[in-house]
Amino acid sequence: MNKQKEKQLKRARRIRRIRSKIFGTAERPRLAIFKSLKHIYAQAINDTKGVVVAAVSDFELTKAQQNKKSQEMAKELGDLIAKKIKDKKINKAVFDRRGYKYHGVVKNFADAVREGGIRF
């Protein structure tokens, strides 16, 4: 098996293991993050109904904000999704790191969401 395929399978196993322990509800949606090499996306998901409560991506940021480093962009997105979730009158969430290590972009995003007033 080549290294790329093995890496994908390991990440899929991590995602499955994490998702088996967390579940989003209407009062406490699951806050999932996805990052590629160039972009960052995040969604607040109500798993009981299977709907997305709020979603953000770096495409929603201004050009000046998009030209920043990815860690700074993650802070901007964390603030943005915290505002969107607060507008829906939700104060708590469950954080789903989607198999990524909790450092760098993922940590900055989570810290910004917490600073925005969402607890998890």
N, C-alpha and C positions, 0 to 999 in steps of 0.2 A: 504494500500500500504506500502511495506517495505521501510526502509530509503534509501537503496542502489538504488532502482528503482526511488524513488522520487528525489534523488540527480542527477541521470543520466538525468531525464526529465528536471530538472531545468537547467542543463548545456546545454542541447540541445536547450532549449528556448533562453538562452543567446547567443549561437553560431548563431542561426537564426537571432536574433535581431541585432547582430554585423554585420553579413554578408549582411543584407539588406541595410546597409549604406556604405559598402566599395566594391570596384570593381577594379580588376587589369587589366591594359592595357599593351601593348607592351613597352611603354615608362616608365610606372610606375606599375610594377608588384605587386601583393599582396604577402606579406611576411608572411606566416602562420607558426606557431610553434605548435608542439605537444610534450607533455612530459608525460612519464609514470613514474612509480616509479623508474625505473632503467635507462631509456634512454631518449634522447632528439633528436627530428627530426625537420627540418625546410625546407620549400620549397618556392621558388619564383615562383608565378603562374601568367600566362597571361590568364585572364578569358575570353577575347574576342575570343581567339582561343581554350582555354581549354587545354593548354599545360604547362608543368613545365619548367621554364627557367633554374633554378638551384636548387639543393637539397643537403643537408648535413645531416649527422647523426653522433652520437658519435662513430659509428663503423669506421669512417674514421680517427679518431684520433689515435695517437700512444698509446701503452700500458701505457707509463708514464703519458700521458695526460688523459687517461681513468680512471686512479686510483685516480684522483683528486676528490674533492667534486663537486656536480652537478652544483653549482653556478659558479665555476671556469671553469668547462667543458662548460657551456653556453657561457662564454666569448670567449673561444677558437672557438666554433662553430660560434659565431657571426663574429669573424674575418675571418673565413674560407668562410662563405657564402658572406660576403662583398667583398672578393677578387674575388669569382666566378661571382658575379653580375657585378663588375667593369670590369672584362674581357669581358663581353658582351656589354660594353659601356653603362651601365645604371647607373644613379646617384641618382634616386629617387625611392621610393617604398611606398606602403601602408602597414602599420603594422596590421596584424590580430592576436590578442592575443588568439583567439579561446575559449573564455569564461573563461580563467584563469584570476585571479587577477593580476594586473600590479605590482608585487613585486617579490623579490627573483630571481628565475631562469629566468623568463620572462623579468624582468627589466634588469638583467645583460646581457642577450642576445641582447636586443634592444639597450642598451648603447654601446655594442661592435660593433654592426652593424653601429651605428652612428659614432663611432670613426674610423671605416673602410672607411668612406666617403660616405655612403648612407644616404640620407635625407628622413625623414618622420615625 
